[in-house]
Amino acid sequence: MSRTFRVVAYSAANAAADMRALYTWRIWLFGWLGRMLAQAVFFALLGRSAGSLSHTEYLAVGSCLMSSVIECMAVISSTTWERAAGTLEFLAAVPSRPVWVFFGRSLQWPASASVTTVVSMFTVSPLFGVAWRPSQVPALVGLIVLTSLSTYCFGLLLAALVLNANGARNLVANGASLTMMIICGVQIPVERWPAIVRVVALALPPTWTLRAVRAVLANDGTVALAAAGAATALGVGWLVAADVMFTMFLNRSRRTGRTDHF
């Protein structure tokens, strides 16, 4: 356990350095955060144009939480950057399970995503009729962090799958984000989709964390806890799946002496 913690900590230090190299506070604040706030406002305005207060609130909450999902999918691209940077061989040689190396290596995304979503949820959603009580704030913040981490674990699996398909990284990242935006209850209730689509949606963590957030807003603690538990279990499950895929990659690389294919 101590070795795993050290691997994640050292990898996370590299992630923090990457974040500082990628963003200044001005670029993050006025560039990235501004973009995500604008997106949440745009979708909430669609609900207002339909003349439905309840639908406006529904879209506002879903669109704000979606900020976390979109940013966490950046792990797919940043993981494939390792090959272009020439560091993949070094990461594969770390004497630890490779999933912990890659888990820590892109932790800047769920960290930034959590901050972005907290700001969005408490600035945009109140503009569209969502009233958060002070007693709801701790649960809401916790669910936002859970959304970021569980979605990040799902993104790690996708990153492992496209590690040798660098050209597909943006397609997969954007496709995954759009799919979750469409089917996870961000804009349309999951129950309105056909059964096969619901099955897919229920396997994705944002479906459950969004359900939990809406339950917190409705003061339904039982539903919120159950949904948060489901999201946690799914996050762990996707992390285990990512572990399997990264381990397959590492074992193949050790046998062949190459990291350019599975």
Residue pairs with C-beta under 8 A, 6 or more apart in sequence:
3 96
4 96
4 97
4 100
7 94
7 96
7 100
7 101
7 104
8 100
8 103
8 104
8 107
9 104
10 104
11 100
11 101
11 102
11 103
11 104
11 105
11 107
12 104
12 105
12 107
14 104
14 105
15 104
15 105
15 106
15 107
15 108
16 108
18 78
18 108
19 108
19 111
19 112
23 31
23 32
28 112
32 71
32 112
32 116
33 116
33 119
33 120
36 67
36 70
36 71
36 116
36 120
37 119
37 120
37 123
37 124
39 63
39 66
39 67
40 60
40 63
40 64
40 66
40 67
40 120
40 124
40 125
41 124
41 127
42 63
43 59
43 60
43 62
43 63
43 187
44 56
44 59
44 60
44 63
44 124
44 125
44 127
44 128
46 59
47 55
47 56
47 57
47 58
47 59
47 60
47 128
48 56
48 128
50 56
53 129
56 128
56 129
57 125
57 128
57 129
57 130
58 187
58 214
59 128
59 186
59 187
60 124
60 125
60 127
60 128
60 129
60 130
61 121
61 125
61 130
61 210
61 213
61 214
61 217
62 185
62 186
62 187
62 210
63 124
63 186
63 187
64 117
64 120
64 121
64 124
64 125
65 117
65 121
65 144
65 147
65 186
65 206
65 209
65 210
65 213
66 180
66 181
66 186
66 206
67 113
67 116
67 117
67 120
68 110
68 113
68 114
68 116
68 117
68 144
68 147
68 148
68 151
68 206
69 113
69 147
69 151
69 177
69 180
69 181
69 184
69 206
70 113
70 177
71 109
71 110
71 112
71 113
71 116
71 148
72 109
72 110
72 113
72 148
72 151
72 152
72 155
73 151
73 155
73 158
73 173
73 174
73 176
73 177
74 106
74 109
74 155
74 173
75 106
75 109
75 152
75 155
75 156
75 159
76 155
76 158
76 159
76 162
76 169
76 172
76 173
76 176
77 169
77 170
77 173
78 105
78 106
78 109
78 159
79 102
79 105
79 106
79 156
79 159
79 160
79 163
80 159
80 162
80 163
80 165
80 166
80 169
82 88
82 91
82 105
83 163
83 166
83 259
83 260
84 166
88 163
88 259
89 259
91 98
91 101
91 102
91 105
92 98
92 249
92 250
92 253
92 259
94 101
97 243
97 246
97 247
98 243
98 246
98 247
98 249
98 250
99 156
99 239
99 242
99 243
99 246
99 247
102 156
102 159
102 160
102 242
102 246
103 156
103 239
106 152
106 156
106 159
107 152
109 148
109 152
109 155
110 145
110 148
110 149
110 151
110 152
111 148
113 148
113 152
114 144
114 145
114 148
117 144
117 147
117 148
118 141
118 144
121 132
121 140
121 144
122 132
125 132
126 132
130 217
132 140
132 217
136 216
136 217
136 219
139 216
139 224
140 213
140 216
142 228
143 209
143 212
143 213
143 216
143 224
143 228
144 209
144 213
146 205
146 209
146 212
146 228
146 231
146 232
146 235
147 205
147 206
147 209
147 210
147 231
149 235
150 205
150 206
150 209
150 231
150 232
150 234
150 235
150 238
151 180
151 205
151 206
151 235
153 205
153 235
153 236
153 238
153 239
153 242
154 176
154 204
154 205
154 234
154 235
154 238
155 173
155 176
156 238
156 239
156 242
157 238
157 239
157 241
157 242
157 245
158 172
158 173
158 176
159 242
160 242
160 245
160 246
160 249
161 172
161 245
162 168
162 169
162 172
163 249
164 260
164 261
164 262
180 186
180 204
180 206
181 187
182 188
183 190
183 193
183 197
183 200
183 201
183 204
183 207
184 190
184 201
184 204
184 206
184 207
184 210
185 201
185 206
185 207
185 210
185 211
186 206
186 210
190 198
190 201
190 202
190 207
191 198
193 201
201 207
202 208
203 234
204 234
205 231
205 234
205 235
205 238
206 231
208 227
208 228
208 230
208 231
208 234
209 227
209 228
209 231
211 223
211 227
212 223
212 224
212 225
212 227
212 228
212 231
213 224
215 221
215 223
215 224
215 227
216 224
248 262
249 259
249 262
252 261
252 262
253 259
